[in-house]
Amino acid sequence: MFSIYVIFFTFILNFLGYDENLMRINIGKLVIMSLELLLSSVIVVVLVILLPTLFLLSKKLGPQESRGKAKNSAYESGVSTPIGNPESRFSAKFYLVAILFVLFDVEIIFMFPWAVNVRELGYFGLFEMFTFVALLFFGLIYIYRIKALKWQ
């Protein structure tokens, strides 16, 4: 399907007088725009027309809302009548574990570019990564010593 678009776009460019050496479209002595600008403009126009059209079509052709008591009632994991207060408070332990997970998971974002460029960085980059991993390891030891990961 993509090749059809490429062929069609190439035909339109040739029809308009696309000059491959200058990378712009010429009509007589009038220079229209560069190829990249024309392509991005066509994409934006297609998206501006296509997206609202698809949204409107899905609203018209999609299922219609039915308002009823059974439709609007809460249904959670097989229980048709919820039990308890939905605004119950969670222990701070949940949030602590989530923050610790994010903290130690984000280290991969820093390790991956280092692993890709390890040869160019040399011994200085190796020392920096060892320092970074050591700081993370000491942070993990600290968290373990204060028993932040112990679930009670």
KOLKOLNU-720652 format. One record per atom (N, C-alpha, C, O): y, x, z negated. Coordinates in steps of 0.02 Angstrom, whole numbers, padded with zeros to 5 digits, always signed. Each point is the difference from the previous one (the first is absolute). Layout:
BEGIN
YXZ;...
% end
This chain:
BEGIN
-00060+00041+00000;+00060-00041+00000;+00063+00043+00000;+00050-00015+00033;-00054+00071-00071;+00058+00044-00003;+00015+00031+00068;+00058+00009+00018;-00111+00006+00020;+00010+00030+00066;+00036-00047+00047;+00037+00022+00044;-00047-00087-00052;+00035-00049+00041;+00075+00004-00014;+00041-00004+00046;-00024+00010-00110;+00071+00006-00018;+00031+00064+00029;+00056+00000+00023;-00094+00055-00026;+00025+00063+00026;+00011-00005+00075;+00051+00023+00026;-00099-00053+00010;+00007-00008+00072;+00060-00044+00016;+00040+00015+00045;-00033-00070-00082;+00056-00046+00012;+00067+00035-00014;+00047-00006+00039;-00045+00043-00094;+00062+00034-00018;+00017+00055+00052;+00058+00010+00017;-00109+00025+00007;+00011+00051+00052;+00026-00032+00064;+00044+00027+00032;-00072-00085-00014;+00024-00036+00059;+00073-00019-00007;+00039+00008+00046;-00021-00034-00104;+00070-00020-00012;+00046+00061+00004;+00054-00004+00028;-00076+00060-00057;+00041+00060+00002;+00010+00026+00071;+00055+00019+00019;-00109-00020+00020;+00006+00022+00069;+00045-00048+00040;+00038+00022+00044;-00043-00086-00059;+00041-00050+00034;+00074+00011-00016;+00043-00007+00044;-00028+00025-00107;+00069+00010-00021;+00028+00067+00024;+00061+00009-00001;-00103+00037+00021;+00024+00064+00024;-00002+00053-00053;+00049+00036-00010;-00105-00031-00025;-00008+00049-00054;-00003+00070+00030;-00041+00014+00044;+00082+00030-00069;+00002+00070+00023;-00037+00042-00053;+00025+00009-00055;-00084+00015+00073;-00043+00036-00047;+00031+00066-00023;-00010+00021-00057;+00047+00011+00100;+00030+00065-00017;+00057-00008-00050;+00008+00042-00044;+00030-00096+00050;+00057-00009-00045;-00016-00044-00060;+00040-00005-00046;-00100-00026+00045;-00023-00043-00054;+00048-00058-00013;+00015-00016-00057;+00010-00014+00111;+00043-00058-00008;-00007-00045+00061;-00027+00021+00051;+00051-00081-00058;-00006-00049+00054;+00066-00004+00037;+00052-00011-00030;-00056+00021+00096;+00060+00000+00042;-00005-00060+00048;-00051-00011+00032;+00105-00026-00027;+00007-00052+00051;+00061+00020+00040;+00057-00012-00020;-00070+00042+00078;+00056+00026+00039;+00030+00058-00038;-00034+00048-00018;+00099-00052+00005;+00034+00052-00039;+00007-00020-00073;+00026+00038-00041;-00050-00098+00024;+00005-00025-00069;-00061+00022-00040;-00057-00012+00020;+00068+00046-00076;-00053+00022-00044;-00008-00053-00054;+00046-00014-00038;-00106-00017+00035;-00012-00053-00048;-00010+00028-00071;+00043-00010-00043;-00099+00044+00031;-00014+00028-00066;-00060+00046+00004;-00033+00003+00051;+00021+00033-00104;-00058+00045-00001;-00064-00040-00006;+00002-00059-00020;-00057+00090+00036;-00065-00034-00002;-00018-00020-00071;-00026-00055-00011;+00039+00098-00037;-00017-00015-00070;+00041-00060-00025;-00026-00043-00036;+00090+00042+00054;+00042-00055-00022;-00021-00065+00033;+00001-00053-00032;-00020+00055+00095;-00023-00060+00035;-00065-00025-00031;-00007-00060-00012;-00040+00104-00002;-00063-00020-00029;+00009-00030-00069;-00029-00052-00016;+00070+00083-00025;+00011-00027-00067;+00037-00066+00003;-00013-00045-00041;+00059+00037+00088;+00035-00064+00008;-00047-00055+00021;+00004-00056-00025;-00050+00072+00071;-00049-00050+00022;-00045-00020-00058;-00015-00059-00009;-00007+00106-00031;-00043-00015-00057;+00037-00044-00051;-00029-00048-00025;+00091+00063+00010;+00039-00040-00047;+00009-00071+00026;-00008-00048-00037;+00025+00041+00101;+00010-00067+00029;-00065-00040-00002;+00001-00059-00017;-00057+00091+00034;-00064-00035-00002;-00017-00022-00071;-00023-00056-00010;+00034+00099-00038;-00014-00018-00070;+00045-00055-00025;-00022-00045-00036;+00086+00047+00054;+00047-00051-00022;-00019-00068+00029;+00010-00052-00032;-00037+00051+00092;-00020-00064+00030;-00070-00020-00024;-00012-00059-00014;-00034+00106+00010;-00070-00015-00014;-00012-00022-00072;-00036-00048-00011;+00064+00083-00037;-00015-00015-00070;+00022-00071-00021;-00040-00036-00029;+00103+00016+00041;+00017-00069-00019;-00041-00052+00038;-00017-00053-00027;+00000+00068+00089;-00041-00047+00039;-00069-00007-00032;-00025-00056-00007;-00005+00110-00013;-00066-00003-00032;+00003-00036-00068;-00046-00038-00017;+00099+00049-00021;+00007-00034-00064;+00007-00076+00010;-00031-00039-00035;+00071+00020+00084;+00008-00072+00013;-00064-00031+00026;-00017-00056-00019;-00019+00091+00062;-00063-00026+00025;-00052-00007-00055;-00037-00049-00002;+00035+00097-00043;-00049-00005-00055;+00017-00057-00047;-00044-00032-00028;+00108+00017+00020;+00020-00056-00043;-00018-00066+00033;-00023-00047-00034;+00033+00042+00099;-00015-00062+00036;-00075-00011+00009;-00025-00055-00011;-00012+00108+00030;-00070-00007+00016;-00046+00011-00060;-00059-00019+00002;+00084+00048-00056;-00041+00015-00058;-00014-00062-00042;+00025-00055+00016;-00064+00063-00068;-00017-00058-00043;+00062-00026-00036;+00043+00038-00022;-00039-00103+00017;+00056-00032-00034;-00014-00003-00075;-00057-00008-00021;+00109+00015-00018;-00008-00002-00073;-00017-00070-00023;+00030-00049+00022;-00078+00045-00067;-00016-00064-00031;+00016+00007-00074;-00029+00042-00035;+00073-00083+00012;+00020+00001-00070;-00042-00050-00038;+00000-00060+00015;-00036+00085-00064;-00040-00044-00042;-00012+00032-00067;+00014+00060-00009;-00041-00099-00038;-00012+00026-00067;-00054+00055+00000;+00008+00051-00033;-00061-00062+00071;-00053+00050+00002;+00023+00063+00036;-00020+00055-00018;+00062-00064+00068;+00024+00058+00039;+00045+00045-00043;-00004+00061+00006;+00045-00090-00047;+00049+00037-00039;-00026+00023-00069;+00036+00035-00036;-00097-00053+00018;-00026+00019-00065;-00024+00073+00002;-00018+00025+00053;+00019+00008-00110;-00019+00071-00005;-00076+00006+00004;-00036-00041-00030;+00012+00090+00065;-00071+00014+00004;-00010+00075-00004;+00019+00037+00046;-00048-00014-00100;-00007+00072-00011;-00072+00018-00015;-00027-00019-00052;-00005+00053+00098;-00067+00028-00009;-00051-00053-00021;-00040+00013-00044;+00041-00070+00075;-00049-00051-00013;+00018-00047-00057;-00037-00047-00013;+00092+00059-00021;+00020-00043-00056;+00055-00045+00026;+00054+00023+00019;-00068-00088-00019;+00050-00047+00028;+00057-00014-00049;+00055-00016+00021;-00069+00021-00086;+00054-00011-00048;+00011+00067-00037;-00044+00022-00036;+00102+00008+00045;+00013+00065-00033;+00001-00006-00076;+00022-00051-00028;-00046+00104-00004;-00002+00001-00073;+00047+00055-00024;-00001+00055+00025;+00042-00072-00074;+00044+00050-00029;+00069-00002+00030;+00014-00038+00047;+00029+00080-00074;+00069+00003+00021;+00007+00050+00058;-00022+00057-00007;+00050-00077+00063;+00007+00047+00055;+00050+00056-00013;+00002+00049+00036;+00039-00057-00087;+00050+00051-00017;-00024+00045-00057;+00041+00025-00039;-00107-00016+00033;-00025+00042-00054;+00019+00073+00011;+00007+00022+00057;+00001+00014-00111;+00023+00069+00004;-00060+00047+00005;-00051-00010-00033;+00058+00061+00074;-00051+00051+00007;+00017+00059-00046;+00058+00011-00017;-00109+00025-00001;+00009+00060-00040;+00037+00052+00042;-00008+00003+00061;+00047+00038-00095;+00035+00054+00035;-00049+00052+00028;+00019+00041+00042;-00081-00043-00066;-00051+00046+00024;-00012-00008+00075;-00012+00049+00035;+00014-00111-00011;-00009-00012+00072;+00054+00036+00040;-00015+00032+00050;+00076-00038-00072;+00055+00031+00035;-00003+00076-00005;+00016+00035+00048;-00036-00009-00105;-00006+00072-00009;-00053+00029+00047;+00012+00051+00032;-00069-00084-00027;-00052+00023+00044;+00023-00003+00073;-00015+00046+00039;+00051-00098-00020;+00025-00006+00068;+00050+00055+00016;-00002+00030+00054;+00047-00016-00100;+00050+00053+00011;-00034+00068+00003;+00020+00042+00041;-00069-00030-00083;-00035+00064+00002;-00039+00007+00066;-00003+00055+00028;-00026-00109-00004;-00035+00003+00064;+00048+00018+00056;-00015+00043+00041;+00073-00075-00040;+00049+00015+00052;+00024+00072-00006;+00007+00035+00050;+00005-00012-00111;+00024+00068-00011;-00049+00051+00026;+00019+00047+00035;-00084-00055-00051;-00049+00049+00021;-00024-00012+00071;-00031+00045+00030;+00043-00102-00002;-00019-00014+00069;+00052+00027+00049;-00018+00019+00056;+00080-00018-00076;+00054+00023+00044;-00006+00075+00013;+00030+00025+00048;-00066+00011-00089;-00007+00072+00011;-00032+00014+00068;+00013+00053+00028;-00052-00098-00002;-00031+00010+00066;+00053+00003+00054;-00008+00035+00050;+00063-00072-00060;+00054+00001+00050;+00029+00070+00005;+00023+00020+00054;-00023+00018-00108;+00027+00067+00001;-00053+00052+00021;+00016+00052+00027;-00080-00068-00041;-00052+00048+00016;-00019-00001+00074;-00018+00052+00027;+00022-00108+00006;-00021-00004+00070;+00044+00044+00046;-00028+00038+00039;+00095-00043-00043;+00039+00045+00044;-00011+00074-00017;+00003+00042+00045;-00015-00027-00108;-00013+00069-00018;-00066+00023+00033;-00004+00056+00026;-00047-00099-00028;-00064+00018+00029;+00005+00010+00076;-00035+00041+00028;+00079-00079+00004;+00009+00007+00072;+00035+00066+00016;-00016+00031+00050;+00063-00011-00091;+00041+00060+00013;-00018+00059-00044;+00042+00043-00012;-00102-00040-00013;-00018+00051-00049;+00005+00070+00029;+00019+00047-00035;-00036-00037+00098;+00003+00067+00031;+00072+00023+00009;+00015+00059-00010;+00030-00105+00029;+00069+00020+00011;+00036+00014-00066;+00045+00042-00002;-00065-00076-00052;+00033+00009-00064;-00020+00065-00035;+00039+00028-00039;-00099-00004+00053;-00022+00064-00028;-00013-00004-00075;-00014-00053-00028;+00020+00112-00003;-00014+00004-00072;+00053-00036-00042;-00016-00026-00054;+00077+00023+00078;+00052-00035-00038;-00017-00075-00004;+00008-00030-00053;-00029+00001+00108;-00020-00071+00000;-00061-00012-00043;-00005-00051-00034;-00042+00099+00034;-00059-00006-00043;+00020+00002-00073;-00026-00040-00040;+00071+00084+00021;+00024+00004-00068;+00036-00065-00020;-00011-00026-00055;+00052+00000+00099;+00035-00064-00014;-00050-00056-00011;+00009-00040-00046;-00062+00036+00087;-00049-00054-00008;-00039+00008-00064;-00016-00049-00034;-00002+00112+00016;-00034+00011-00063;+00044-00021-00059;-00025-00028-00049;+00089+00042+00053;+00047-00020-00052;+00003-00076-00005;-00001-00028-00055;+00004-00005+00113;+00003-00073+00001;-00063-00031-00030;+00005-00046-00041;-00063+00072+00060;-00063-00027-00026;-00006+00016-00074;-00026-00041-00038;+00050+00098+00016;-00002+00017-00071;+00043-00048-00041;-00020-00022-00054;+00080+00007+00079;+00043-00049-00035;-00034-00068-00004;+00003-00032-00053;-00035+00010+00106;-00036-00064-00002;-00059+00004-00049;-00013-00049-00036;-00022+00105+00035;-00056+00007-00046;+00023-00001-00073;-00032-00031-00042;+00088+00065+00028;+00026-00001-00069;+00023-00071-00018;-00007-00021-00058;+00035-00015+00106;+00018-00070-00013;-00061-00042-00015;+00003-00044-00043;-00058+00055+00078;-00061-00037-00013;-00029+00018-00068;-00025-00044-00035;+00029+00108+00016;-00024+00020-00067;+00043-00034-00053;-00027-00024-00050;+00093+00022+00060;+00044-00033-00049;-00017-00074-00006;-00003-00027-00056;-00009-00006+00111;-00017-00071-00001;-00067-00010-00036;-00008-00049-00037;-00039+00094+00048;-00065-00005-00033;+00007+00012-00075;-00033-00034-00040;+00076+00081+00019;+00007+00017-00071;+00034-00056-00039;-00016-00011-00059;+00063-00025+00091;+00032-00055-00037;-00040-00064+00007;+00021-00053-00023;-00079+00057+00056;-00047-00055+00008;+00031-00059+00037;-00012-00058-00016;+00052+00074+00067;+00031-00054+00039;-00051-00034+00045;+00010-00057+00020;-00065+00092-00003;-00050-00030+00043;-00056-00034-00038;-00046-00028+00030;+00048+00032-00096;-00053-00031-00040;+00012-00075-00007;+00053-00021-00023;-00101-00018+00044;+00007-00073-00001;-00028-00026-00065;-00058+00014-00017;+00099-00053-00020;-00023-00025-00065;-00004-00075+00000;-00018-00030-00050;
% end
